[in-house]
């Protein structure tokens, strides 16, 4: 009996720690579940119905079918069309209608599941920034070539003999300042709604600006150039206009006319050069015309007048 009793406590003593450990594990598990909050069932997957369209591309000139794009989703954007360089593609919903913007989706155009678009090759394209930088850099460099009186342009014997009137140096400074301002506006101010323009437009713009710059610079920097008839007074009265034009646009150089994705128009400020904004809808073109008229009077050269046209 004594041996049996001595074995029983040992057996119970071995079982007690196991029961204690089980209760502690259960307690810890319950605390973990309670701290995790209510167990939510996983949300059911929603299957959205996808609408597909069939897009037919037709050549606007020959009226022949170019291709058919099948299974086009409703979120497809015009500007992501296949096979062609995007900037050369012109798509129209109607034969003589306007060109569609790249941001328009297929779903906004669809009247049925089949859509017909008319394709036009817009030709070689250039970016607007490249367009204006090329257009304005040319006059700046061309005028300086005439100003230094290259031997291929003027007779060097006459160039050494004739003294340059001060208005010649002043005209060069004003002309360079004018186009430097245009270059700064192109780089830091202008926001373009469209990304590209046909190359032929840049060629025409360069022909105009470069050609008239050559015409103006040739006469003003010629060794036989005749100074203004009324001398210093004529120069003094005509000179302020280019400075007014430059001063009016300096605020836009330091404070670009945009707020996020929204473009705003300039408004008058404490700067008196901006007060013309109250009177005209396009003050930049008004100042531009005024500056070239002033330049024409200051240098007494007819070609400068044509820059205002």
Beta strands, then each sheet from edge to edge (+ up, - down):
strand 1: 52-59
strand 2: 65-73
strand 3: 89-92
strand 4: 114-121
strand 5: 125-127
strand 6: 196-198
strand 7: 258-259
strand 8: 262-263
sheet 1: 2+ 1- 4- 3+
sheet 2: 5+ 6-
sheet 3: 7+ 8-
end
